[in-house]
């Protein structure tokens, strides 16, 4: 478990890099709910970041949130229509 930050983090004021970094830190520590939260905020600002979206898909799959993962896979497939691993994941 990661300790709460001493200074409250405001999504509106946080630099993009901080949101993405916090998502990675929380994801690596196993706090997938927080990781998803930070990634979702990051993707609202930077929706074209496919690597971040794929990380979000991985977290959703780990949490067995299959419908949410499928939604995110469809978003990536609109930009990467030939991505066979994601097509297979969507089909299963």
WOQUIBEL-V49029 format. One record per pair of residues at least 24 apart in sequence whose C-alpha atoms are under 10 Angstrom apart, sorted by the first residue. I is the first residue (numbers start at 1). GAP is how many residues later the second one is. D is the distance in whole Angstrom. If there is no record, write none. Layout:
I_GAP_D + I_GAP_D
This chain:
1_25_9 + 1_28_7 + 1_29_8 + 1_30_7 + 2_24_8 + 2_27_8 + 2_28_10 + 2_29_8 + 11_27_8 + 11_30_7 + 11_31_9 + 12_29_9 + 12_33_10 + 14_27_10 + 14_28_9 + 15_27_9 + 16_25_9 + 16_26_6 + 16_27_9 + 16_29_8 + 16_30_8 + 17_25_9 + 18_24_9 + 19_24_9 + 20_32_8 + 23_29_9 + 23_32_9 + 23_33_9 + 24_28_9 + 24_31_9 + 27_28_9 + 27_29_9 + 27_31_10 + 27_32_8 + 30_29_9 + 31_28_10 + 32_24_9 + 32_26_10 + 32_27_6 + 32_28_8 + 32_30_8 + 32_31_8 + 33_26_8 + 33_27_9 + 33_30_9 + 35_24_8 + 36_24_8 + 47_28_10 + 48_27_10 + 48_28_9 + 48_31_9 + 49_27_9 + 50_25_9 + 50_26_7 + 50_27_10 + 50_29_9 + 50_30_9 + 51_25_9 + 54_32_9 + 57_29_10 + 61_28_10 + 66_24_9
